[in-house]
Amino acid sequence: MSGEARLADYEGIAPAGSLRLVRHLAQGLSGRTFLHVNSTRQGGGVAEILHRLLPLLEEVDVRTRWEVIAGPPEFYAVTKRIHNTLQGADLPFTPGMQDSYLDASREALRHLDLEADLVMIHDPQPAALVDGRKEGTRWIWRCHIDLSRPQRGTWSFLEPFVRRYDGAVFHIAAFARRLPIPCYLIHPSIDPLSEKNRDMDPREVERRVSALGVPLDRPVLLQVSRFDPFKDPLGVIRAFRLVRKVRDCILVLAGGSAADDPEGAEVLARVREEAAGDPDVHVLLLPSDAHADINALQRAATIVIQKSTREGFGLTVAEAMWKGRPVVAGAVGGIVKQVLDGITGHLVHSVEGCAYAVRRLLGDPEGRRTMGRLAKEHARHNLLITRHLADYLQMLRLHVG
């Protein structure tokens, strides 16, 4: 199933009892209104989750809406700078950038309907919308990025807005900041019934992967991610070339772009330049709706790589684990809450470490199968959308129930 799913469709897929918990938590919330605000409807994990989660909230009679903040191109350039510097990049965040951000936020307040019992603002882009908060509503700021070592100037600019919320949500404890408001930990999730994660017949896998020009005559190493410096696609290519010295294989770097990420084209150009002339490196720029193709690639992969140097969570890791694939990933951010090192995959710290872990797995087919089985069970119990739904219902009960 890949269309709009209903709770009953998860019976036998989600852990036993999880749907009973959802229905219990929904009691007393009928008719409550829940608004989500982010910066794009297409591209990126936040949008992907909201597309699947909101209909399930509606099913339990929580009236749920989704608004998107928009602005001129300079707004997205500034918010990308905020994103990068909050994740530790040493880049300037100037007063002019701050003014552009605030101007776009003030303009957005003229067009957005922000009235709801509970408003959840996702990430830094719309954080200043708290200026438009209506009397009697409750607001939560949900941070999806790695805030463990933010650049001080950027966080000093953003923090006064965050302090005005009724709570803040982070993926893991290492990201939480010292704030005078309650802080919560909620992992993101994947939907096992979405087009990206549904079961797929091996013939469809082969057909889709072949149509993308990827041969299946050798082991396939795959990284799926936006073309972003923090995903380290150049490091993945270097690791692959170390592996290929001893193991014949191919590399696929598949990704797309998000509407709120103006840097993607520049990073993609550098990746293509690095891969130029190498027939064993396949760089695929996929549209935002290529969910079935990503599903097929992940199922065709021998090993999935996610060599991030900073990572809010990295849902591509959960997607690969759900498909029973061992993952070699950077030991950063929310990845460490998904990959149990040596059990469901391997955590690495360098190009050389990545190459070493991949070589070991390529030489151990039985170990790969065992790791894949354990990965899927770990995803089933910790990373599915039914657990995420329960977390949001609990948030509603705490603040407006």
Secondary structure, DSSP 8 states (H G I E B T S, - for coil): --SS--GGGGTTTS-TTHHHHHHHHHTT-TT-EEEEEES-SSSSHHHHHHHHHHHHHHHTT-EEEEEE----HHHHHHHHHHHHHHTT------HHHHHHHHHHHHHHHTT----SSEEEEESSTTGGGGGG--TT-EEEEE--S--SS--HHHHHHHHHHHTTSSEEEESSGGG----SS-EEE----B-TTSTTTS---HHHHHHHHHHTT---SS-EEEEE--S-GGG-HHHHHHHHHHHHTTS--EEEEEE---TT-TTHHHHHHHHHHHHTT-TTEEEEE--TT-HHHHHHHHHH-SEEEE--SS-S--HHHHHHHHTT--EEEES-GGGGGT--BTTTEEEESSHHHHHHHHHHHHT-HHHHHHHHHHHHHHHHHHSBHHHHHHHHHHHHHHHT-
